[in-house]
Amino acid sequence: MDITPYLKLMVDKNASDLFFHVGAPVNIKIGGVVRPIGNKVLGPGQVREIAYSVMKDDQVKEFQRFLVYNHAAGIGDPAPIEHVRAALAGRINVVSVTVYETDDSCAE
């Protein structure tokens, strides 16, 4: 997914932020107010594609390696081990669903 039109819109509207969330349309923050851009909802594959498109290969590898750390802001105490395990289990599920959906050899 090409995000160039969204970046151009940011410049045109003097926006401060763009938000790409699974299950929501792309949102833009203009003057402190967050507004949706259209109504097309993004899927997990699209958000991943957007994130990876702005990273170099080594950054993608590091991001994947430190996924749990990338979701933490580094504020406060470390998350309980049960939370970390749940986050990893969720990530494994996302990866396995993605592989199943994109790999014909997994189809019955």
FIKOLZA-1660 file (N, C-alpha, C; in steps of 0.1 Angstrom, whole numbers, plus 5000, padded with zeros to 4 digits):
% residues 108
   i   px   py   pz ch aa at
   1 5008 4988 5000  A  M  N
   1 5000 5000 5000  A  M CA
   1 5009 5012 5000  A  M  C
   2 5007 5021 4991  A  D  N
   2 5014 5033 4989  A  D CA
   2 5009 5044 4999  A  D  C
   3 5017 5049 5008  A  I  N
   3 5012 5059 5017  A  I CA
   3 5016 5073 5013  A  I  C
   4 5021 5075 5001  A  T  N
   4 5025 5088 4996  A  T CA
   4 5013 5098 4996  A  T  C
   5 5001 5093 4991  A  P  N
   5 4990 5103 4991  A  P CA
   5 4987 5108 5005  A  P  C
   6 4988 5099 5015  A  Y  N
   6 4985 5103 5029  A  Y CA
   6 4996 5113 5034  A  Y  C
   7 5008 5111 5030  A  L  N
   7 5019 5120 5034  A  L CA
   7 5017 5134 5027  A  L  C
   8 5012 5134 5015  A  K  N
   8 5009 5146 5008  A  K CA
   8 4998 5153 5015  A  K  C
   9 4988 5146 5019  A  L  N
   9 4976 5152 5026  A  L CA
   9 4981 5158 5039  A  L  C
  10 4990 5151 5046  A  M  N
  10 4995 5157 5058  A  M CA
  10 5002 5170 5056  A  M  C
  11 5010 5171 5045  A  V  N
  11 5016 5184 5042  A  V CA
  11 5006 5194 5039  A  V  C
  12 4996 5191 5030  A  D  N
  12 4986 5200 5026  A  D CA
  12 4978 5206 5037  A  D  C
  13 4975 5197 5047  A  K  N
  13 4966 5201 5058  A  K CA
  13 4974 5205 5071  A  K  C
  14 4987 5205 5070  A  N  N
  14 4996 5208 5081  A  N CA
  14 4993 5198 5093  A  N  C
  15 4991 5186 5090  A  A  N
  15 4988 5176 5100  A  A CA
  15 5000 5172 5108  A  A  C
  16 4998 5167 5120  A  S  N
  16 5009 5163 5128  A  S CA
  16 5012 5147 5128  A  S  C
  17 5001 5140 5126  A  D  N
  17 5002 5125 5128  A  D CA
  17 4993 5118 5118  A  D  C
  18 4997 5106 5114  A  L  N
  18 4989 5096 5107  A  L CA
  18 4988 5084 5116  A  L  C
  19 4977 5077 5116  A  F  N
  19 4974 5065 5124  A  F CA
  19 4970 5054 5115  A  F  C
  20 4977 5043 5115  A  F  N
  20 4973 5031 5107  A  F CA
  20 4970 5020 5117  A  F  C
  21 4958 5016 5119  A  H  N
  21 4954 5006 5129  A  H CA
  21 4945 4995 5122  A  H  C
  22 4948 4983 5126  A  V  N
  22 4940 4972 5121  A  V CA
  22 4926 4974 5125  A  V  C
  23 4916 4972 5116  A  G  N
  23 4902 4973 5119  A  G CA
  23 4897 4987 5119  A  G  C
  24 4904 4997 5115  A  A  N
  24 4900 5010 5114  A  A CA
  24 4905 5017 5101  A  A  C
  25 4898 5028 5097  A  P  N
  25 4904 5035 5086  A  P CA
  25 4916 5043 5090  A  P  C
  26 4924 5047 5080  A  V  N
  26 4935 5056 5083  A  V CA
  26 4930 5068 5089  A  V  C
  27 4937 5073 5099  A  N  N
  27 4933 5085 5106  A  N CA
  27 4944 5095 5105  A  N  C
  28 4940 5108 5105  A  I  N
  28 4949 5119 5105  A  I CA
  28 4946 5129 5116  A  I  C
  29 4957 5135 5122  A  K  N
  29 4955 5144 5132  A  K CA
  29 4959 5158 5127  A  K  C
  30 4948 5167 5127  A  I  N
  30 4950 5180 5122  A  I CA
  30 4945 5190 5133  A  I  C
  31 4954 5199 5137  A  G  N
  31 4951 5208 5148  A  G CA
  31 4947 5201 5161  A  G  C
  32 4953 5190 5164  A  G  N
  32 4950 5183 5176  A  G CA
  32 4937 5174 5176  A  G  C
  33 4930 5174 5164  A  V  N
  33 4918 5166 5163  A  V CA
  33 4921 5154 5153  A  V  C
  34 4918 5142 5157  A  V  N
  34 4920 5130 5149  A  V CA
  34 4907 5128 5141  A  V  C
  35 4909 5126 5128  A  R  N
  35 4897 5124 5119  A  R CA
  35 4901 5112 5110  A  R  C
  36 4891 5104 5107  A  P  N
  36 4893 5093 5097  A  P CA
  36 4895 5099 5083  A  P  C
  37 4903 5092 5075  A  I  N
  37 4904 5095 5061  A  I CA
  37 4896 5084 5053  A  I  C
  38 4884 5087 5049  A  G  N
  38 4876 5077 5043  A  G CA
  38 4870 5068 5053  A  G  C
  39 4865 5056 5047  A  N  N
  39 4859 5046 5056  A  N CA
  39 4864 5032 5054  A  N  C
  40 4874 5031 5045  A  K  N
  40 4880 5017 5043  A  K CA
  40 4888 5013 5055  A  K  C
  41 4884 5001 5060  A  V  N
  41 4891 4996 5072  A  V CA
  41 4903 4988 5068  A  V  C
  42 4914 4990 5075  A  L  N
  42 4927 4983 5072  A  L CA
  42 4927 4969 5078  A  L  C
  43 4933 4960 5071  A  G  N
  43 4935 4946 5076  A  G CA
  43 4949 4945 5081  A  G  C
  44 4952 4934 5089  A  P  N
  44 4965 4932 5094  A  P CA
  44 4976 4932 5084  A  P  C
  45 4973 4926 5073  A  G  N
  45 4984 4925 5062  A  G CA
  45 4987 4939 5057  A  G  C
  46 4977 4947 5056  A  Q  N
  46 4980 4961 5051  A  Q CA
  46 4988 4969 5061  A  Q  C
  47 4985 4968 5073  A  V  N
  47 4992 4976 5083  A  V CA
  47 5007 4971 5084  A  V  C
  48 5008 4958 5083  A  R  N
  48 5022 4952 5083  A  R CA
  48 5030 4957 5071  A  R  C
  49 5023 4957 5059  A  E  N
  49 5029 4962 5047  A  E CA
  49 5034 4977 5048  A  E  C
  50 5025 4985 5054  A  I  N
  50 5028 4999 5056  A  I CA
  50 5040 5001 5065  A  I  C
  51 5040 4994 5076  A  A  N
  51 5051 4995 5086  A  A CA
  51 5064 4991 5080  A  A  C
  52 5064 4979 5073  A  Y  N
  52 5076 4974 5067  A  Y CA
  52 5081 4983 5055  A  Y  C
  53 5072 4989 5049  A  S  N
  53 5076 4997 5037  A  S CA
  53 5084 5010 5041  A  S  C
  54 5083 5014 5053  A  V  N
  54 5091 5026 5057  A  V CA
  54 5103 5022 5065  A  V  C
  55 5106 5008 5066  A  M  N
  55 5118 5004 5073  A  M CA
  55 5128 4997 5063  A  M  C
  56 5140 4998 5066  A  K  N
  56 5151 4991 5059  A  K CA
  56 5150 4976 5064  A  K  C
  57 5156 4967 5056  A  D  N
  57 5156 4953 5059  A  D CA
  57 5161 4950 5073  A  D  C
  58 5172 4957 5077  A  D  N
  58 5178 4954 5090  A  D CA
  58 5168 4959 5101  A  D  C
  59 5161 4970 5098  A  Q  N
  59 5151 4975 5108  A  Q CA
  59 5140 4966 5109  A  Q  C
  60 5135 4959 5099  A  V  N
  60 5124 4950 5099  A  V CA
  60 5129 4938 5108  A  V  C
  61 5141 4933 5105  A  K  N
  61 5146 4921 5113  A  K CA
  61 5146 4925 5128  A  K  C
  62 5151 4937 5131  A  E  N
  62 5152 4941 5145  A  E CA
  62 5138 4943 5151  A  E  C
  63 5129 4949 5143  A  F  N
  63 5116 4950 5148  A  F CA
  63 5109 4937 5152  A  F  C
  64 5111 4927 5143  A  Q  N
  64 5105 4914 5145  A  Q CA
  64 5111 4907 5157  A  Q  C
  65 5124 4909 5158  A  R  N
  65 5132 4903 5169  A  R CA
  65 5127 4908 5183  A  R  C
  66 5125 4921 5183  A  F  N
  66 5122 4928 5196  A  F CA
  66 5107 4933 5196  A  F  C
  67 5098 4925 5190  A  L  N
  67 5084 4929 5189  A  L CA
  67 5078 4933 5202  A  L  C
  68 5080 4925 5212  A  V  N
  68 5074 4929 5225  A  V CA
  68 5079 4941 5230  A  V  C
  69 5092 4943 5229  A  Y  N
  69 5099 4956 5234  A  Y CA
  69 5094 4968 5226  A  Y  C
  70 5091 4966 5213  A  N  N
  70 5087 4977 5205  A  N CA
  70 5073 4982 5209  A  N  C
  71 5065 4973 5215  A  H  N
  71 5052 4977 5219  A  H CA
  71 5052 4984 5233  A  H  C
  72 5063 4983 5240  A  A  N
  72 5065 4989 5253  A  A CA
  72 5071 5003 5252  A  A  C
  73 5066 5012 5260  A  A  N
  73 5071 5026 5259  A  A CA
  73 5083 5027 5268  A  A  C
  74 5086 5017 5276  A  G  N
  74 5098 5018 5285  A  G CA
  74 5095 5026 5297  A  G  C
  75 5082 5028 5300  A  I  N
  75 5078 5035 5312  A  I CA
  75 5073 5026 5322  A  I  C
  76 5077 5027 5335  A  G  N
  76 5072 5019 5345  A  G CA
  76 5079 5006 5346  A  G  C
  77 5074 4997 5354  A  D  N
  77 5080 4984 5357  A  D CA
  77 5078 4975 5345  A  D  C
  78 5087 4965 5344  A  P  N
  78 5085 4955 5333  A  P CA
  78 5071 4948 5334  A  P  C
  79 5066 4943 5323  A  A  N
  79 5053 4936 5323  A  A CA
  79 5055 4923 5329  A  A  C
  80 5044 4918 5336  A  P  N
  80 5045 4905 5342  A  P CA
  80 5047 4894 5331  A  P  C
  81 5053 4883 5335  A  I  N
  81 5057 4873 5325  A  I CA
  81 5044 4868 5318  A  I  C
  82 5033 4867 5325  A  E  N
  82 5021 4862 5319  A  E CA
  82 5016 4871 5308  A  E  C
  83 5018 4884 5309  A  H  N
  83 5014 4894 5299  A  H CA
  83 5023 4892 5287  A  H  C
  84 5036 4890 5290  A  V  N
  84 5046 4889 5279  A  V CA
  84 5043 4876 5271  A  V  C
  85 5040 4865 5278  A  R  N
  85 5036 4852 5272  A  R CA
  85 5024 4854 5263  A  R  C
  86 5014 4861 5269  A  A  N
  86 5001 4863 5261  A  A CA
  86 5004 4871 5248  A  A  C
  87 5013 4881 5249  A  A  N
  87 5016 4889 5238  A  A CA
  87 5023 4881 5227  A  A  C
  88 5032 4872 5232  A  L  N
  88 5039 4864 5222  A  L CA
  88 5030 4853 5216  A  L  C
  89 5020 4848 5224  A  A  N
  89 5011 4838 5218  A  A CA
  89 5002 4845 5208  A  A  C
  90 4998 4858 5211  A  G  N
  90 4990 4865 5201  A  G CA
  90 4998 4868 5188  A  G  C
  91 5011 4871 5190  A  R  N
  91 5019 4873 5178  A  R CA
  91 5021 4861 5170  A  R  C
  92 5023 4849 5176  A  I  N
  92 5024 4837 5170  A  I CA
  92 5011 4834 5162  A  I  C
  93 5000 4836 5168  A  N  N
  93 4987 4834 5161  A  N CA
  93 4986 4843 5149  A  N  C
  94 4990 4856 5149  A  V  N
  94 4989 4864 5138  A  V CA
  94 4998 4859 5127  A  V  C
  95 5010 4855 5130  A  V  N
  95 5019 4850 5120  A  V CA
  95 5014 4837 5114  A  V  C
  96 5009 4828 5122  A  S  N
  96 5004 4815 5117  A  S CA
  96 4992 4817 5108  A  S  C
  97 4983 4827 5111  A  V  N
  97 4972 4830 5103  A  V CA
  97 4976 4836 5090  A  V  C
  98 4986 4845 5090  A  T  N
  98 4991 4851 5078  A  T CA
  98 4998 4841 5069  A  T  C
  99 5006 4832 5075  A  V  N
  99 5012 4822 5067  A  V CA
  99 5002 4813 5061  A  V  C
 100 4992 4809 5069  A  Y  N
 100 4982 4800 5063  A  Y CA
 100 4974 4807 5052  A  Y  C
 101 4971 4820 5053  A  E  N
 101 4964 4827 5043  A  E CA
 101 4972 4829 5030  A  E  C
 102 4985 4829 5031  A  T  N
 102 4994 4833 5020  A  T CA
 102 5001 4821 5014  A  T  C
 103 5001 4809 5021  A  D  N
 103 5009 4798 5017  A  D CA
 103 4999 4787 5012  A  D  C
 104 4998 4785 4999  A  D  N
 104 4989 4775 4994  A  D CA
 104 4992 4760 4998  A  D  C
 105 5005 4758 5003  A  S  N
 105 5008 4744 5007  A  S CA
 105 5001 4741 5020  A  S  C
 106 4996 4751 5027  A  C  N
 106 4989 4748 5040  A  C CA
 106 4974 4745 5037  A  C  C
 107 4969 4748 5025  A  A  N
 107 4955 4745 5022  A  A CA
 107 4953 4730 5021  A  A  C
 108 4941 4726 5025  A  E  N
 108 4937 4712 5025  A  E CA
 108 4932 4708 5011  A  E  C
% end
